[in-house]
Amino acid sequence: MKKILSIILCIGVIISMCACSSGGKKEEGTTKESEVGDKGLIGITTSMYTNEGLTIMCDTIKEKVEEEGYQAVIKDANLDQAQQTKDVEDFISQGAKLIIVEACDSVGVKSAFELCNKAEIPVLSVNQILGDDLLELVTGSVTSDNYTAGYEVGKEVAKELDGKGKVCILTYDVAFVCRERGDGFKDAMAENEGIEVLEVFDGVCTEDEAMKKTEDWLQQYPDVTAIFGNNSNCGVGIAAAVRSAGKVDDILVANVDGLSADIRNMEDGALDVTAVYPMKELAAAASERAVEVLKTGKCGEDPRLKFSLCTIDDLDTYKEYWGIE
């Protein structure tokens, strides 16, 4: 009898311990869930999430606001301003506390900002350059000095061409961030009487588009000596076309962004000049501004961060920056 009683008591203790253990784990999980997102939703919409720099920016902002107890959702408009406006409408309908917009179109984004204003939801513009009329519609803006980046790249290209050559330029003026880069580059070219701009072609910002246009140029202008692309995608596309044509040693390739793909192309000799976007710094600044808006309803001054010129001489520095082995 005593033996049976001992067995029953042991079973009771084991069941009690299991119940306590199980209850503890469930409570821990509930606590973690309640800590994430209990302050509300933060909507983040970007023009092209597949862009390495914009991925870093969006993910950094998401991580930071979630540390503050908000739920953050990233939506990729994939260069479609109408889709981006719809995404903003969705965030508004979900009661977002803040909407962060990296605009597809510096003009077309106006309606999205107006929707935020009507709903009395603060909106933070990041990366994209806006006109003064649109700046009045946002709580704050975080950008970089894209004109100077394009200008400095142009100055270096002119230097490497010894002030004479024939140049083709890819622009994407619907996005002011790219337009400023192109304007800076063109102004640098204009300072050199010996440099002829063969063609400026607008509306290109993807790798495939840039590669196709470069292939056309190589047929149309066999004497072209330099080609400029407004972003990393263009730089990759131009480099691919020039490499395929076997003209890496004959044509100088330049762009603005200096993302890891650009640095790898430079290491391979297919890219000669770039300006490295301070994307990690921009992401940090945007994150700080987002938290500031959430806490105070106000936003500090636009930092207008500076790019860094990069040639083959600076390669190791920017391989380290992007974590390239």
N, C-alpha and C positions, 0 to 999 in steps of 0.2 A: 504493500500500500504506500509506504513511504517512497519507494522507488517511483511509483506512478505519479505521486504528488510532485516529486522533484522534476520529473520530465515535463509535467504541465506547467510548472513555474518557469522553467527554462524557455519553453515555447512562448509563454506570455511575455517574458523579458525581450526575446528576439523580435516578436511582433511589435512591441512598444518602441524598440530602437529603430526598426525599419520605418515605422510611421513617423517618428520624429525626424529621421533623416530625409524622408520624402517630403514632409511638410516644409523643412528648411530650404530645400532646393527650389520648391515652387515659389516660396516667398521671395527668394533671391531673384528669380527670373522676373517676377512681377515688379520688383523694385527697379530693376534695370530698364524694363520697358517704360515705366512711368517717368523715369529720368530723361528719356529720349523723346523729344517732341511734345512734351506736355505744355510748352509755352505757345505752341501754334506752328503754322506752316510758313516756310520761307520758299518762295518760288524763284528759281534760277533758269533763265532762258538764254541760250547762246546760238550764235549764227552757224557754228560748225564744231560740234563737240569732238569730232574725229581729228581736229587740228590739235597737235600735241600741246601747244602753248595754252590753248583754250581749255583743254582737258585739265591741265595743271591748275589753271585759274579757278575753274568751276569746282573741282574736287577740293581745293584748299578752302574756298569759301564755305562749301557744304560742311566740311569737317569743323571749321571754326564756329559756325552758327549752331551746329549740333552740340558742340561743347557747352554752349550757352543754354541748352535745353530746348532748342527748336527742332522741328522736323524740316529737312531741306530736300526739295525735289528738283532735279535737273531735267530740262527738256531741250532737245536739239531741234532747231528749226531747219537745219540743213540748207541754209541760204535762201529760205522761203519766208519773206516778210509776212505774207498772209498767214502762214502757219504760226509764225511767232506771235502775231497778234491774237490768234485763236488760243495759243498756249497761255498768254496773259489773261485772256477772258476766263479760262479754266481756273487759273490761280485765284482770280478775283471771286469766282463763284464758290471756291473752297474756303474763302475767308482768310487769305494769306495776310500775314502781318507785315511783310515786306516783299517786294518783287524786284529782283536784280536782273537787269537787261543788258546783254551784250548784243547790240542791234545788228540785224542783217543789212538794213538800209538806213542810212543816216537821216533821210527825209521821211521815208515811208513808215518809220517807227512812231511817228507823231501820234497816230490814232491809238496806239497801245498805251502811250504815256497819258493821253487824254482819258482813257478808260480808267487808269489807275487814279488819276486826279478826281474823277467823278465818284469813284468808290472810296475816296479819301484813304487810299493805301499808299504809303511812301514808296517811291521808286528810285533805285540807284542805278545809274548808267555806268558800265565798266568797259574799258578798252576802246570802245568806239568813240570817234570824234563827232560832236554835235554842233549844229548852228546855234547862235544865241537864242533864237526863238524857241528851240527845243530845250535848251538848258534851263529856261524858265519853268519848264514842266516837271523837272526832276528834283529830287531832294538833294542829290549830290552826283558828282562825276569823278571817275578815276581813270586817267589816261596816261599816255606817254608822248614824248616829243617826236612824232613821226616825220614831220617836215625835215628837221635837222638830221634824222637818220638817213633819209633819202639823199639829202644834200651831201652829207659826209661820204656816203657810198659813191656818189657821183664824182666828188673831188678825187677820191682814190682811183676810180676807174680812169679819169682823165690823166692822172699822174702815171698810171701803168701803161696808158696808151701814148705817153709822151705828148699829150695835147693834140693828137691827130688820129682820126679813125672814123668809122661809120657804125652808127649805133641804132639798134631797134629797142623799143620800150613797150612793155606790157603794163597797162593800168587797169584799175577797177574803181572808177570814180563814184559809183553808187555808195560805196563805203568810204566815208571821209578819211578814215584811218589809212586807207590805201591811196586815196587821192593825194593826201599830204605827202606821202612817200614819193609818189610820182612827180609831184610838183617840185619837191626838193631836188630830185635827181635831174629833172629837166633844166632847172635853174643852174645847176652845176655844169651841165653840158653847154649851156648857152654862154658860159664864161670862156669857152675855148673856141676860137675862130677855126681851128683846124679840125674840129669834130663836127661831122654832119649827122643829124638825126634822120635816118632813112624813113622810119615810120613809128608812130605812136598808135598802138592798137588798144582800144578800151573794151572792158567787159570780161576780162579773163582773170580768174582767181583759183582755178583748180589745176591739178597736175596734168590731167588728160588734155584740157583745153590749151594749156601752155605748151605741151609737147607738140600737139598738132599745129599750132600757130608757128612754133619755131621751125618745124619741118617745112612748112610753107615758105618761111622767110629764107631758109637755107637754099631753097630752089630759086626764089625770087631775087634774093640779094646775095650772090655767091661771094661778094667782097665784104660782107658784114664782119666787123672786128670785135663787137661787143653787144651783148643782149642783157637787158635788165628786166627782172620780174618783181612785182610789187609785194610778194609774200613768199613764204617757204614753199607752198605748193607750186607756185610758178617756177621758183628756183629749181625744184626737183624735176619738173617737166622739161624746162629748158636744158638742164644738164643731161637728161636722158636722151634728148634729141641730138644734142651736140656730140655726146659720146657715141651714139649709134652711127652718126655720120662720119666718125673718125676725125673730128675737128677740135678735139679738146685742146690741142696745142696752138690752134689758130684763132679761136674765138674766146674772148674773155666773158665769163658769166658772172653776173652780180645780182643780188637781191637784198631784201630786208626781211628779217625775222631771226636768222641764225639759230634755228632749232636744230635738234640733234641730226636730222636728215641732211641739213645744210652742212653741218660740221663734218659729217661722214663724206659728203661729196667733195668738200674742200680737201680732206685727207687723201681722196682718190684723184685729185687734180681736176675734177669736173666743175668746181665752183671756185672763183678767185677772190671775190669780195662780198662781205655781208655785214649787216649791222645786227648785233644780237639783241633781241627783245629782252628787257628786264622782266620776264614773265613771272619769275618767282617773287620778285619784289612787288610787282603789280598785284599778284595774288594776295600777298600779305597786306598790302595797303587797302585793297578792296575788302578784305576780310575785316580789317580794323574799322573801316568806314561803315560796313554793314552792321557791326555790333554797336557802333556809335549811334547810328540811326535808330536801331531798336531800343537803345537805352535812353536816348535824349530827343529823338525826333529830328535831330539836326546832323549835318555832315560837314567835316572840315574841308579846307580848300583842296582843289584838284592838284595832286603832286606833280603831274607832267614829268614823269620819270624819263631818264636819259638812256638811250641805246649805247652800245659799245661797238666801235668799228672792229672788224675781225678780218685779218688776212692770214696767209699761211704762217706768218711769224707769230700769230697769237693762238695757233691751233690748240696747243696743249692746255692753255687756260680755259678754253671753252669746251674742250673734251671733258675736263674735270667738272665744269659747271653743269653739264648735262649727264655726267656719270658714264661717259663712254670709255670703255677699256682700251 
